[in-house]
Amino acid sequence: MKILITGGLGYIGSHVATVLLQNGMDVIIVDNLENSRIQVLDGIQFITGKTPVFRQMDVSDASEMNQLFDDFSDCAGIIHFAAYKSVSESVSEPLRYYDNNLGGLQLLLKHATSKAIPLIFSSSCTVYGQSETLPIREDEPLKEATSPYGSTKRIGERIIEDCCKAYPKFNAILLRYFNPIGAHSSAKIGEYPIGIPQNLVPFLTQTVRGIRPILKVFGSKYDTADGTCIRDYIHVVDLAEAHVESLNYLLKKQNSEACEVYNVGTGNGVSVLELIRAFENATGKSVPYEPSDPRPGDTIAAYADASKIEQKIGWKARYTLEEALLSAWEWEKRINH
């Protein structure tokens, strides 16, 4: 069974590819390498003993997409990650985000709907905006997105929902996940951003390693217990397994609706300062940090009610915050910056 992963050499995509290969599936990875590295293939091969098919291409290129689906006409499922993902960058470059994130999705859907290939869509908790209710349930009314990145995810969801209505044989799952952190236990794949990290944990680990001078905590006067933002941090391996279990659920036709929506998180809200302390406890390392101004587009607090995916698909997060942070540090120590 061949499964296509777009953006498959990225942080989450590479972990999903690993789990799929370990579950006996054949994997086709497409990635334009704009924000990923070809060396990730070596890590996947080391862990699994298998080499996925790889195409360096852009999902926004119509001719390349036509060729891809001609070559792999027996593709059984798609997991779609290929998109830009920085909240702050999207605020300063909105057109770039709308063009890339939505254009590539529409091209992909032309093939997925015509061939009735089930799709797992990488969505985000950003579609909720600043939720009035915590923890956040899937039926929470969607607020105006606080960033263009969040808007692309919300619009992407709507496009997929409309396609599921228009094409009766097409099925999809929208996974709204929270904040992935950590790395594979082998320390062969992990989060390795190009340039200055936009996410908290890689910036933290690079600071502890001495690559960055100090960790800036964006916002220290929010209406939270310690004044810092609250997020739901999930181990990337847990998140990868959620994608694979969701795909199996669709392939076995266990879904009751053509388009289903699930939160993927731990259900635990953790502040930035709590995360810093957890890292220090897990690793024995001190984290130099200082408060800074809030970033545009950031929400104050977001953590999941993940009971729906546990009840319907059978997935539940297994790793602790400390385990995730320790794996991130072990991975950081192996990176040759």
C-alpha positions in Angstrom: 0.0 0.0 0.0 1.5 3.3 -1.2 1.0 6.4 0.9 1.9 9.9 -0.3 3.3 12.4 2.2 3.7 16.0 1.0 6.3 17.9 2.9 7.5 14.5 4.1 11.1 15.6 4.9 9.8 18.3 7.3 9.7 17.9 11.1 6.3 16.1 11.5 6.3 14.6 8.0 9.6 12.7 8.6 8.2 11.2 11.8 5.0 10.1 10.1 7.0 8.5 7.3 9.0 6.6 9.9 5.8 5.2 11.6 4.3 4.3 8.2 7.4 2.4 7.1 7.5 0.6 10.4 3.9 -0.4 9.9 4.8 -2.0 6.6 3.5 0.6 4.2 5.3 2.0 1.2 6.0 5.7 1.4 6.3 8.3 -1.3 7.7 11.6 -0.1 7.5 14.9 -2.0 9.2 18.0 -0.7 10.7 21.0 -2.3 13.5 21.2 0.4 12.7 24.9 1.0 12.5 24.4 4.7 13.8 20.9 5.1 17.0 18.9 4.4 17.7 15.9 2.1 19.8 14.4 4.9 16.5 13.6 6.7 16.2 10.7 4.3 19.2 9.1 5.9 17.7 9.3 9.3 14.5 7.7 8.1 16.4 4.9 6.5 18.6 4.4 9.6 15.5 4.0 11.9 13.4 1.8 9.6 15.9 0.0 7.4 13.8 1.1 4.4 14.2 3.9 1.9 11.0 5.8 0.9 10.6 7.0 -2.7 11.5 10.7 -2.8 10.6 13.4 -5.3 12.0 16.9 -5.0 9.1 19.0 -6.3 6.6 21.6 -5.3 3.0 20.7 -4.8 2.1 24.1 -6.3 3.5 23.0 -9.7 0.6 21.6 -11.8 2.7 19.7 -14.3 4.8 18.0 -11.6 1.7 17.0 -9.7 0.2 15.5 -12.9 3.3 13.5 -13.4 3.4 12.4 -9.8 -0.1 11.0 -9.9 0.5 9.4 -13.3 3.6 7.6 -11.9 1.8 6.5 -8.7 -1.7 5.9 -9.9 -2.1 3.2 -7.2 -1.6 5.7 -4.3 -3.9 4.6 -1.5 -3.8 7.5 0.9 -2.4 11.1 1.2 -1.1 12.9 4.3 -0.7 16.6 3.5 1.9 18.7 5.3 3.4 20.9 2.6 2.8 24.5 3.7 4.5 27.4 5.3 4.0 27.4 9.1 5.3 30.5 10.9 2.6 32.6 12.6 4.9 35.7 12.9 6.2 35.4 9.3 2.7 35.1 7.9 1.8 38.4 9.5 4.6 40.1 7.6 4.2 38.1 4.3 0.5 37.2 4.0 0.3 36.9 0.2 3.2 34.4 0.2 1.3 32.3 2.7 -2.1 32.4 1.0 -0.5 31.6 -2.4 1.6 28.7 -1.2 -0.7 27.1 1.4 -3.9 27.2 -0.5 -2.6 26.9 -4.1 -0.8 23.6 -3.3 -3.8 22.2 -1.4 -6.2 22.9 -4.3 -3.9 21.2 -6.8 -3.6 18.2 -4.5 -7.4 18.0 -4.1 -8.0 17.9 -7.8 -6.2 14.5 -7.9 -7.4 13.3 -4.5 -11.1 13.9 -5.4 -10.9 12.5 -8.9 -9.3 9.3 -7.7 -11.2 9.2 -4.3 -7.9 9.0 -2.4 -8.5 9.5 1.4 -6.7 12.5 2.8 -5.3 13.5 6.2 -5.0 17.2 6.4 -2.4 18.9 8.7 -4.5 21.6 10.3 -3.9 23.5 13.5 -5.4 24.8 16.7 -4.9 28.3 15.3 -8.2 27.9 13.6 -9.9 28.4 17.0 -8.3 31.9 17.4 -8.5 32.8 21.1 -11.1 30.3 22.3 -13.5 31.4 25.1 -13.6 27.8 26.4 -10.7 25.7 27.7 -9.9 22.9 27.0 -10.9 23.4 23.4 -13.4 21.0 21.8 -13.8 20.4 18.1 -17.3 21.9 18.2 -15.9 25.2 19.6 -17.2 28.0 17.3 -14.2 29.1 15.1 -13.1 32.7 15.8 -11.5 35.0 13.4 -7.9 33.7 12.9 -5.2 35.8 14.6 -2.8 35.4 11.8 -2.7 34.7 8.0 -1.2 31.3 8.8 -4.3 30.5 10.9 -6.5 31.8 8.1 -4.9 29.4 5.5 -5.6 26.5 7.8 -9.2 27.6 8.3 -9.8 28.2 4.6 -8.0 24.9 3.8 -10.4 23.1 6.1 -13.4 24.7 4.4 -12.1 23.8 0.9 -11.8 20.1 2.0 -15.2 20.1 3.7 -16.7 21.4 0.4 -14.9 18.8 -1.6 -16.2 16.0 0.7 -19.8 17.3 0.0 -19.2 17.6 -3.7 -17.5 14.3 -4.3 -19.3 11.5 -2.5 -16.5 8.9 -2.7 -13.9 11.3 -1.3 -13.2 11.2 2.5 -10.9 13.3 4.7 -9.8 13.9 8.3 -8.8 17.3 9.5 -6.3 17.0 12.4 -6.2 20.1 14.5 -3.0 19.7 16.5 -1.5 21.8 19.1 2.3 22.3 19.7 4.5 19.4 18.6 7.9 19.1 20.3 10.6 16.5 20.8 12.4 14.1 18.5 12.6 10.4 17.6 14.2 8.3 20.4 17.1 7.4 18.0 18.0 11.1 17.8 18.3 10.6 14.0 15.4 12.9 13.1 13.9 15.9 14.9 13.1 19.6 14.5 15.9 21.3 12.6 14.6 24.7 11.4 16.6 26.6 8.8 17.7 30.0 10.1 16.4 31.4 13.4 13.9 29.1 15.0 10.3 30.3 15.0 9.2 27.7 17.6 9.9 27.8 21.3 11.7 24.4 21.9 14.3 24.6 19.2 15.1 28.2 20.2 15.4 27.0 23.8 17.7 24.1 23.0 19.9 26.2 20.7 20.1 28.8 23.6 21.2 26.1 26.1 23.8 24.9 23.6 25.2 28.4 23.2 24.1 29.1 19.6 21.6 31.8 20.7 22.5 34.3 23.4 19.3 34.2 25.4 15.7 32.8 25.1 13.1 35.6 24.7 9.8 34.8 26.4 7.3 36.6 24.2 4.8 38.1 26.6 5.0 38.1 30.4 1.9 40.0 31.4 -0.9 37.8 30.0 -3.9 36.9 32.1 -2.4 33.6 33.1 -1.0 32.2 36.4 2.6 33.3 35.6 1.9 35.9 32.9 3.2 33.7 30.0 1.3 32.0 27.2 -0.2 28.6 27.7 0.0 25.8 25.1 -0.5 22.1 24.7 2.9 20.5 24.0 2.7 17.1 22.3 5.5 14.7 21.5 6.0 14.5 17.8 6.1 10.7 17.8 2.6 10.8 19.5 1.5 13.2 16.8 2.9 11.0 14.0 1.1 8.0 15.4 -2.2 10.0 15.4 -1.8 10.6 11.7 -1.2 7.0 10.9 -4.0 5.7 13.1 -6.4 8.3 11.5 -5.3 7.2 8.0 -5.9 3.5 8.9 -9.4 4.5 10.2 -10.2 6.0 6.8 -8.7 3.1 4.9 -10.8 0.7 6.9 -13.9 2.9 6.2 -14.7 3.2 9.9 -15.6 6.9 9.5 -19.3 7.8 9.9 -18.9 11.1 8.0 -17.1 12.1 4.8 -15.1 14.8 6.6 -14.3 14.4 10.3 -12.4 16.8 12.6 -10.2 15.8 15.5 -8.0 17.7 18.0 -4.6 16.1 18.6 -3.1 17.1 21.9 -2.4 16.0 25.5 -5.1 18.0 27.2 -2.6 19.7 29.4 -2.0 23.4 29.3 1.6 24.3 30.0 2.9 27.9 30.3 6.2 29.0 28.8 7.8 29.3 32.2 6.5 25.8 33.2 8.0 24.4 30.1 11.4 26.0 30.8 11.3 24.5 34.3 10.4 21.1 33.0 13.3 21.2 30.5 15.7 22.1 33.4 14.4 19.3 35.5 14.6 16.8 32.6 18.1 17.7 31.5 19.8 19.3 34.4 20.6 22.3 32.2 19.9 25.9 33.0 18.0 28.0 30.5 18.9 31.7 30.2 15.8 33.7 29.4 14.3 37.2 29.6 10.8 38.6 29.1 10.1 40.3 25.8 7.1 42.0 24.0 4.3 39.7 22.8 4.4 38.6 19.2 1.6 39.7 16.8 -0.8 36.9 16.0 -0.1 34.9 19.2 -3.1 33.7 21.3 -2.9 33.7 25.1 -3.9 30.2 25.9 -4.8 27.0 23.9 -5.0 23.4 25.0 -7.0 20.5 23.7 -9.9 18.4 24.7 -8.6 15.3 22.9 -11.4 12.9 24.1 -13.0 12.6 20.6 -10.0 11.1 18.9 -9.5 8.7 21.7 -13.1 7.5 21.7 -13.5 7.2 17.9 -10.1 6.3 16.6 -8.4 5.0 19.7 -5.4 7.3 19.8 -4.1 8.9 23.0 -0.9 10.7 23.8 1.6 8.5 25.6 4.7 10.6 26.2 5.2 13.1 29.1 6.4 16.6 28.7 9.7 15.8 30.3 10.2 12.9 27.9 9.5 15.1 24.9 11.9 17.8 26.1 14.7 15.3 26.9 14.4 13.8 23.4 14.6 17.4 22.0 17.8 18.0 23.9 19.3 14.6 22.8 18.5 15.5 19.2 20.0 19.1 19.6 23.3 17.7 20.8 23.6 15.6 17.6 23.0 18.5 15.2 25.9 20.0 13.4 24.9 23.6 13.2 
